[in-house]
Amino acid sequence: MASKKREVQLQSVVNNQNLWDEMMLNKGLTVIDVYQAWCGPCKAVQPLFRKLKNELNEDEILHFVVAEADNIVTLQPFRDKCEPVFLFSLNGKIVSKIQGANAPLINRKVTALIEEERKVVAGEIARPQYAEIPLGDLSDEEYGEAQYESAVEVYNMAIIKPDAVLRRKHIEVKEKITKEGFVIEAQDNMILPEEVVREFYIHIADQPDFEEFVFTMTNGLSCVLIISQGEDSEEEETLPQNEAEEEELKVLEEPHVRFASVTMKKRDSLQEYMDRQHMSDYCDVEDNVVMVSKFIDILFPAFKAMKSMNVQRTLALLHPDICEEVKGFTILMQRQMVLSEEDARSVCKIYENEDYFETLIGYMISNQSSILALRRENGVEYWKALIGPKTIEEAFASHPESLCVQFSSGNFPINQFYGSSSKEAAEKEIEHFFPPQRTLALIKPHVTHGERMEILKTIKEAGFELTLMKEMHLTPEHASKIYFKITGKEFYKNVLEVLSSGTSLVMALTKWNAVAEWRRMIGPVDPEEAKLLSPNSLRAKYGLDILRNAVHGASNLSEAEISINNVFTEDNTED
């Protein structure tokens, strides 16, 4: 009886149209298990729903419902269907549908939508505008094609295999496809879930070594790309093919003008280009619109929302003595620095014809400025509108609420803030002022598989790119490539003993200021000290003692580069 009560508390029962209409007034996300009266709700997902309810702890914006299709007019298309169907209603709008009791996919969908809703409620992002999905008798393929026909862009997904990532082939692939004109909309290095590998490669499932292939793909680092076609290639001038065409052109021509027939040279598909460039051995492409959409939902759950909101990064520069005023943005990175003369002339270029230009440059290179990488919906234009015009006089006249007016200074008659001029300029400027750096990271043998996954998730959430990774049994020869600074120390034999107890996960992580950031994340060497001084650090959470302290990181940039080059060498046969 107690168990039955818990299930009722977990999922509200909706069994008529009035209750359905009432349910659609729910705020936040409602997960709806659509069932038939003769077979009942799906029991298999109830443990997952209970776990999500407890872990997310969002009773105000997360609701679970069972809805009987037989008695609800809206759900008529689902009657007499035996396969479980789960609908996702966001503030009264059905925004997604999952057929089948696919627990991992449901888990990712709920987590992503709740995280997004939290940001909306906190004012960090604007509410995404989702299209309401139809509940009619469309098959998955028909629904996918309908989305495809109405979509602005069509995406392919490419997976570069783990062995190719270790050999740096993913860098070559990305360079070639972008040079050809394809656009990489999103990318990530990740360990692929088993269900994705099996579905992505279902066409080779009958091969005898498929299980070994799945093991390899789910235990190494793959590079996954979402790619759009980009613009068709250059125009070609063609002459008329026959007399009829010649006469048709003459009718259109002015007496003094000669038209040439112009056609667009159509680019190869991504798969054709991969084949032509001999990259198909280590890079696989999915171009079916339905399957690509499904894989995007699993591997890049925030991608569609970010695209619909046009989320952009922009560089913001605050002149010396101005406080940081960036409400409505997520601050990705920030630093204080004195600009070089070249940088100062670049950001102040719009004032180069003014009498005070050289004085301004002298001021900029003698004081610290605040530089930030910001992100939000339409970030570039929003920041430009927020800071206002280039001069104080213009700002007072047309944008009296702008930051230019609020922080006007008597030193110069100019805007004390700077923003990137375009999305493309922003990316270049952010990379210039926040150059990416690599560091070596290691997860030690005593860390369990579950703890490894938690650490990898923490690494991603901290903004690191997982650039290279391999699992290794660190023999004395291998260990010396990483711990070369302490091989002569008395305690080194104890380090070797710990490392020899199992396999370690060795990684190259990339981020601005990566060495210092990773050292900060892992915490003090001794886990007991870490628990006191840095309780949220990785060593505090997963370390057992000073030798089995869970993780290791390079001490400085030079050590990081030497270790990475030692471990991830292109001619290493083990790789």
Secondary structure, 3 states (H helix, E strand, C coil): CHHHHHHHHHCEEECCHHHHHHHCCCCCEEEEEEECCCCCCCHHHHHHHHHHHHHHCCCCCEEEEEEEHHHCHHHHHHCCCCCCEEEEEECCEEEEEEECCCHHHHHHHHHHHHHHHHHHHHCCCCCCCCCCCCCCCCCHHHHHHHHHHHCCCCEEEEEECHHHHHCCHHHHHHHHHHHCCCEEEEEEEECCCHHHHHHHCHHHCCCCCHHHHHHHHCCCCEEEEEEECCCCCCEEEECCCCHHHHHHHHHHCCCCCCCCEEEECCCCCHHHHHHHCCCCCCEEEECCHHHHHHHHHHHCCCHHHHHHHCEEEEEEEECCCCCCCCCCCEEEEEEEECCCHHHHHHHCHHHCCCCCHHHHHHHHCCCCEEEEEEEEECHHHHHHHHHCCCEHHHHHHHCCCCHHHHCCCCCCCECCEEECCCHHHHHHHHHHHCCEEEEEEEECCCCCHHHHHHHHHHHHHCCCEEEEEEEECCCHHHHHHHCHHHCCCCCHHHHHHHHCCCCEEEEEEEEECHHHHHHHHHCCCCHHHHHHHCCCCHHHHHCCCCCCCCEEECCCHHHHHHHHHHHCCCCCCCC
